[in-house]
Amino acid sequence: MQNVSTIHSAVINPTVLSDAALQHRPLTLAGIRGFEAAARHLSLTRAATELYLTQSAVSRQVQGLEEELGIALFVRKAREIVLTSEGKQFLALAQKTLRELDSGVERMRRDAFSPRISVNTFASFASLWLIPRLSGFRALRPTADIEIGATDRMIDLDLENVDVAIRYLRRESIPPGAELLMEEILFPVVSPSYTKTSPPLKKLDDLSRHTLIESHAGGPAEVRATWPQFFDELGVAEIKGRSHLKFDFIAQVFMAAQRGQGVALSRTYGADMFMNGELVRPIDVSLSTGAGCFLLVSERGQARAEVRAFVAWLREEVVRFNEQLAVWFKASGVAPKRRQR
């Protein structure tokens, strides 16, 4: 074990430190770094190795911090160092402060030296809509680094270093500054080959003779696209399929329908598959859910040229997509209306 003799007594003499304790001078960052590493490892030696310092240097940092605070952060116990109750409290504060500081510094360096764009969306939108189009932006900005994360949860864009977020949201729950990209319209779809070998499928009641494909209602992007919810919103009794096929992700639902494994509910952002004929509408029924895909851009991202370029490209792609979709809807006779309750 390490020699901890360089750490002073477990109890700091208040008469010695009273003057320092009364001073409101800022704490030194070096002292906080040394303390955090020592507290995390409960070892001066390991802290010194991590920080590329000598053990005595880390010990001086810790002692200097304790003198500035007027509080003992460690006590000696045998040949160990142990956090005091105040030390445990200060460790949580120090780690939070250092985490935010490091995150901010990383963000500043990235913004200054790297044309990186951080995009966060949900998995099915990334798979079905964004990734197939991403080569268009890559052609415009071939040196830009793009990081795409996928999650359904709402995040703090600045805190998590995200420039652009695309979220599936209900209109009644959209945050300030959110911009609608595309509305959600649901209707049954199947592969063209499926209709040639399956039982008749001309009206809703016919669904009882077919396998109904859907995703688990585990995230916000799935809740309104389940078959029970679809029937409920239409105002009809739930129709039980011959069997059910469920997946974790909506993109898998589309793939299963594409392979002729049953009937799935469409999603607007997966429209490429039915606009190009890979999936077709067997029944003339559709529903607007009142939800959609929304765009959020961080304030920091709005100030960066690469992010502005990505957002401009995204908006252009969305306009083009919505125009194509409107033409397809008109040609297909899709006139969705949300049931009034």
C-alpha positions as CSV (number, residue, x, y, z in Angstrom):
1,M,0.0,0.0,0.0
2,Q,1.0,3.6,-0.5
3,N,2.5,5.8,2.1
4,V,-0.1,8.4,3.1
5,S,2.0,10.2,5.6
6,T,2.0,13.3,3.3
7,I,-1.7,13.7,4.0
8,H,-2.2,15.7,7.2
9,S,-4.3,14.7,10.2
10,A,-7.9,13.6,9.9
11,V,-9.1,16.7,11.7
12,I,-8.0,20.1,10.3
13,N,-7.2,22.6,13.0
14,P,-9.9,25.3,12.6
15,T,-7.7,28.0,14.1
16,V,-5.1,27.3,11.5
17,L,-7.5,27.4,8.6
18,S,-10.0,30.0,9.8
19,D,-8.4,32.7,7.7
20,A,-8.3,30.6,4.6
21,A,-11.8,29.3,5.2
22,L,-13.1,32.9,5.3
23,Q,-11.5,33.8,2.0
24,H,-13.8,33.4,-1.0
25,R,-11.0,32.9,-3.5
26,P,-11.8,30.4,-6.4
27,L,-10.7,26.9,-6.0
28,T,-7.9,25.8,-8.2
29,L,-8.8,23.3,-10.9
30,A,-5.6,21.3,-10.3
31,G,-6.6,20.7,-6.8
32,I,-10.1,19.4,-7.8
33,R,-8.5,17.1,-10.4
34,G,-6.1,15.6,-7.9
35,F,-8.8,15.2,-5.3
36,E,-11.3,13.6,-7.7
37,A,-8.8,11.1,-8.9
38,A,-7.6,10.3,-5.4
39,A,-11.1,9.9,-4.2
40,R,-12.2,7.7,-7.1
41,H,-9.3,5.4,-6.6
42,L,-8.9,5.9,-2.9
43,S,-5.2,5.9,-3.7
44,L,-2.7,8.7,-4.2
45,T,-0.4,6.4,-6.2
46,R,-3.1,5.4,-8.7
47,A,-4.3,9.0,-8.9
48,A,-0.8,10.2,-9.6
49,T,-0.4,7.5,-12.4
50,E,-3.6,8.6,-14.0
51,L,-2.7,12.3,-13.9
52,Y,1.0,11.7,-14.9
53,L,2.1,13.4,-11.7
54,T,4.1,12.3,-8.7
55,Q,2.4,11.0,-5.6
56,S,3.7,14.0,-3.6
57,A,2.3,16.4,-6.2
58,V,-1.2,14.9,-5.9
59,S,-0.9,15.0,-2.1
60,R,0.0,18.7,-2.3
61,Q,-3.0,19.3,-4.5
62,V,-5.3,17.6,-2.1
63,Q,-3.9,19.4,0.9
64,G,-4.1,22.7,-0.8
65,L,-7.7,22.1,-1.7
66,E,-8.5,21.1,1.9
67,E,-6.9,24.3,3.1
68,E,-8.9,26.4,0.7
69,L,-12.1,24.8,1.8
70,G,-11.3,24.7,5.4
71,I,-12.6,21.1,5.5
72,A,-11.0,17.7,5.8
73,L,-11.8,15.6,2.7
74,F,-9.8,12.5,3.7
75,V,-8.8,10.8,6.9
76,R,-6.0,8.3,7.5
77,K,-7.0,4.8,8.3
78,A,-4.2,2.4,8.8
79,R,-2.3,2.6,5.5
80,E,-5.4,3.8,3.5
81,I,-7.1,7.0,2.7
82,V,-10.8,7.3,3.4
83,L,-13.2,10.0,2.4
84,T,-14.9,11.9,5.1
85,S,-18.6,12.6,4.9
86,E,-17.8,16.1,3.6
87,G,-15.3,14.5,1.1
88,K,-18.1,12.3,-0.3
89,Q,-20.3,15.3,-0.8
90,F,-17.6,17.3,-2.4
91,L,-16.7,14.3,-4.7
92,A,-20.2,14.3,-6.2
93,L,-19.9,18.0,-6.8
94,A,-16.4,17.8,-8.2
95,Q,-17.3,15.0,-10.6
96,K,-20.4,16.8,-11.9
97,T,-18.4,20.0,-12.4
98,L,-15.5,18.3,-14.1
99,R,-17.9,16.3,-16.4
100,E,-19.6,19.5,-17.5
101,L,-16.3,21.3,-17.9
102,D,-14.7,18.5,-19.9
103,S,-17.9,18.2,-22.1
104,G,-17.8,22.0,-22.8
105,V,-14.1,21.9,-23.6
106,E,-14.5,19.0,-25.9
107,R,-17.4,20.7,-27.6
108,M,-15.4,23.9,-28.1
109,R,-12.4,22.1,-29.5
110,R,-14.6,20.0,-31.8
111,D,-16.4,23.2,-33.1
112,A,-13.1,24.9,-33.7
113,F,-11.1,22.1,-35.3
114,S,-13.5,19.4,-36.6
115,P,-16.4,19.6,-39.1
116,R,-18.3,17.1,-37.0
117,I,-22.1,16.9,-37.0
118,S,-23.9,15.0,-34.2
119,V,-27.4,13.8,-35.1
120,N,-29.7,11.9,-32.8
121,T,-32.9,10.3,-34.0
122,F,-34.9,7.2,-33.4
123,A,-33.9,3.9,-34.9
124,S,-36.7,3.3,-37.4
125,F,-36.4,6.9,-38.9
126,A,-32.6,6.4,-39.3
127,S,-33.0,3.0,-41.0
128,L,-36.0,3.8,-43.2
129,W,-35.5,7.4,-44.2
130,L,-32.3,9.1,-43.1
131,I,-29.5,6.6,-44.0
132,P,-30.8,5.9,-47.5
133,R,-30.5,9.7,-48.3
134,L,-27.3,10.4,-46.4
135,S,-25.1,10.0,-49.4
136,G,-26.7,13.2,-50.8
137,F,-25.3,15.3,-48.0
138,R,-22.0,13.4,-48.1
139,A,-21.6,14.5,-51.7
140,L,-22.1,18.1,-50.6
141,R,-19.8,17.9,-47.6
142,P,-17.4,15.0,-48.2
143,T,-15.0,16.0,-45.3
144,A,-17.7,16.3,-42.7
145,D,-17.8,13.7,-39.9
146,I,-21.3,12.6,-39.1
147,E,-22.3,10.8,-36.0
148,I,-25.8,9.3,-35.8
149,G,-27.2,8.1,-32.5
150,A,-30.5,6.4,-32.1
151,T,-32.7,6.7,-29.0
152,D,-36.4,7.4,-28.3
153,R,-35.9,9.5,-25.2
154,M,-35.8,13.2,-25.1
155,I,-32.4,14.6,-24.5
156,D,-30.7,17.9,-23.6
157,L,-29.0,18.7,-26.9
158,D,-26.3,21.0,-25.4
159,L,-25.5,18.7,-22.4
160,E,-25.1,15.6,-24.6
161,N,-23.2,17.4,-27.4
162,V,-26.0,16.8,-30.0
163,D,-26.4,19.3,-32.8
164,V,-29.5,18.0,-34.5
165,A,-32.3,15.8,-33.1
166,I,-35.3,14.2,-35.0
167,R,-38.0,13.0,-32.8
168,Y,-41.4,11.2,-33.2
169,L,-43.8,13.4,-31.2
170,R,-47.5,14.0,-30.7
171,R,-48.6,17.5,-31.5
172,E,-49.7,18.0,-27.9
173,S,-46.2,17.3,-26.6
174,I,-43.8,19.1,-28.9
175,P,-41.2,21.2,-27.2
176,P,-40.6,24.9,-28.0
177,G,-38.7,25.4,-31.3
178,A,-39.6,22.0,-32.7
179,E,-40.2,22.0,-36.5
180,L,-42.6,19.5,-38.1
181,L,-40.9,17.5,-40.9
182,M,-43.6,15.0,-41.8
183,E,-47.0,14.0,-40.4
184,E,-47.8,10.4,-39.7
185,I,-50.4,8.5,-41.7
186,L,-51.2,4.9,-41.1
187,F,-52.7,2.3,-43.4
188,P,-52.3,-1.4,-44.0
189,V,-49.5,-2.5,-46.5
190,V,-48.4,-5.8,-47.9
191,S,-45.9,-6.9,-50.6
192,P,-47.4,-7.2,-54.1
193,S,-46.6,-11.0,-54.2
194,Y,-48.5,-11.5,-50.9
195,T,-51.9,-10.6,-52.5
196,K,-51.4,-13.3,-55.1
197,T,-51.2,-16.2,-52.7
198,S,-53.0,-15.0,-49.6
199,P,-56.7,-15.1,-48.7
200,P,-58.8,-12.2,-50.0
201,L,-57.9,-8.8,-48.5
202,K,-60.4,-6.1,-49.6
203,K,-61.9,-4.8,-46.4
204,L,-61.0,-4.5,-42.7
205,D,-62.9,-7.6,-41.6
206,D,-60.7,-9.7,-44.0
207,L,-57.7,-9.0,-41.7
208,S,-59.0,-11.8,-39.4
209,R,-57.6,-14.3,-42.0
210,H,-54.1,-12.8,-42.1
211,T,-51.0,-12.5,-40.0
212,L,-50.8,-9.0,-38.5
213,I,-47.3,-7.6,-38.2
214,E,-46.4,-4.9,-35.7
215,S,-43.7,-3.6,-33.3
216,H,-43.9,-3.8,-29.5
217,A,-45.5,-0.7,-28.0
218,G,-42.4,0.1,-26.0
219,G,-41.4,3.5,-27.2
220,P,-43.2,6.7,-28.3
221,A,-42.7,5.8,-32.0
222,E,-44.7,2.6,-31.6
223,V,-47.6,3.5,-29.3
224,R,-49.9,4.8,-32.0
225,A,-48.9,2.3,-34.7
226,T,-50.2,-0.9,-33.1
227,W,-53.1,-2.7,-34.6
228,P,-55.3,-2.3,-31.4
229,Q,-54.7,1.4,-31.4
230,F,-55.3,1.7,-35.1
231,F,-58.7,0.0,-34.8
232,D,-59.5,2.1,-31.7
233,E,-58.7,5.3,-33.5
234,L,-60.9,4.3,-36.5
235,G,-63.7,3.6,-34.1
236,V,-64.2,0.0,-35.0
237,A,-63.9,-3.2,-32.9
238,E,-60.5,-4.8,-32.7
239,I,-59.9,-7.4,-35.3
240,K,-57.8,-10.3,-34.2
241,G,-55.6,-11.6,-37.0
242,R,-55.0,-15.3,-37.7
243,S,-51.7,-14.8,-36.0
244,H,-49.4,-12.0,-34.9
245,L,-45.8,-11.3,-35.7
246,K,-44.1,-8.7,-33.4
247,F,-40.7,-7.1,-33.6
248,D,-38.7,-4.7,-31.4
249,F,-38.1,-2.2,-34.3
250,I,-40.4,-0.7,-36.9
251,A,-37.9,-1.2,-39.6
252,Q,-38.1,-4.9,-39.0
253,V,-41.9,-4.7,-39.4
254,F,-41.4,-3.2,-42.9
255,M,-38.9,-5.8,-43.8
256,A,-41.2,-8.6,-42.7
257,A,-44.0,-7.2,-44.8
258,Q,-41.7,-6.7,-47.7
259,R,-40.8,-10.4,-47.5
260,G,-44.5,-11.3,-47.7
261,Q,-44.9,-12.5,-44.1
262,G,-48.2,-10.7,-43.4
263,V,-49.9,-7.3,-43.2
264,A,-48.2,-4.3,-41.6
265,L,-49.1,-0.8,-40.7
266,S,-47.3,1.8,-42.8
267,R,-45.4,4.7,-41.4
268,T,-45.0,8.0,-43.3
269,Y,-41.2,8.1,-43.0
270,G,-41.1,4.5,-44.5
271,A,-43.0,5.7,-47.6
272,D,-40.1,4.9,-49.9
273,M,-41.1,1.3,-49.8
274,F,-44.7,1.9,-50.9
275,M,-43.9,4.8,-53.3
276,N,-41.5,2.5,-55.2
277,G,-43.9,-0.4,-55.3
278,E,-42.2,-2.7,-52.8
279,L,-45.3,-2.5,-50.6
280,V,-48.9,-1.8,-51.7
281,R,-52.3,-0.8,-50.1
282,P,-54.7,-3.8,-50.1
283,I,-57.5,-1.9,-48.2
284,D,-58.8,1.6,-48.8
285,V,-58.5,2.8,-45.2
286,S,-56.1,5.2,-43.6
287,L,-55.7,7.3,-40.5
288,S,-53.9,10.4,-39.4
289,T,-52.6,9.9,-35.9
290,G,-51.9,13.5,-35.0
291,A,-48.2,12.7,-34.5
292,G,-45.2,13.2,-36.7
293,C,-41.4,13.6,-37.0
294,F,-40.1,16.9,-35.6
295,L,-36.7,18.6,-36.0
296,L,-34.8,20.2,-33.1
297,V,-31.5,22.1,-33.5
298,S,-29.2,23.1,-30.6
299,E,-28.3,26.8,-30.3
300,R,-24.6,25.9,-30.5
301,G,-25.3,23.9,-33.6
302,Q,-27.1,26.8,-35.3
303,A,-23.9,28.8,-35.0
304,R,-21.8,26.2,-36.9
305,A,-21.6,26.2,-40.7
306,E,-21.5,22.4,-41.0
307,V,-24.6,22.0,-39.0
308,R,-26.5,24.7,-40.8
309,A,-25.6,23.0,-44.1
310,F,-26.9,19.7,-42.8
311,V,-30.1,21.3,-41.6
312,A,-30.6,23.1,-44.9
313,W,-30.0,19.8,-46.8
314,L,-32.4,17.9,-44.5
315,R,-35.2,20.5,-45.1
316,E,-34.7,20.3,-48.8
317,E,-35.0,16.5,-48.7
318,V,-38.1,16.7,-46.5
319,V,-39.8,19.1,-48.9
320,R,-39.0,16.8,-51.9
321,F,-40.2,13.8,-50.0
322,N,-43.4,15.4,-48.9
323,E,-44.2,16.6,-52.4
324,Q,-43.6,13.0,-53.8
325,L,-45.7,11.6,-51.0
326,A,-48.6,14.0,-51.7
327,V,-48.6,12.9,-55.3
328,W,-48.6,9.2,-54.3
329,F,-51.4,9.8,-51.7
330,K,-53.5,11.5,-54.4
331,A,-52.9,8.8,-56.9
332,S,-53.6,6.1,-54.3
333,G,-56.8,7.7,-53.0
334,V,-55.4,8.2,-49.5
335,A,-57.5,10.8,-47.7
336,P,-56.9,10.1,-44.0
337,K,-59.1,11.7,-41.4
338,R,-58.7,11.5,-37.7
339,R,-61.7,10.3,-36.0
340,Q,-63.4,12.9,-33.8
341,R,-64.2,11.8,-30.3
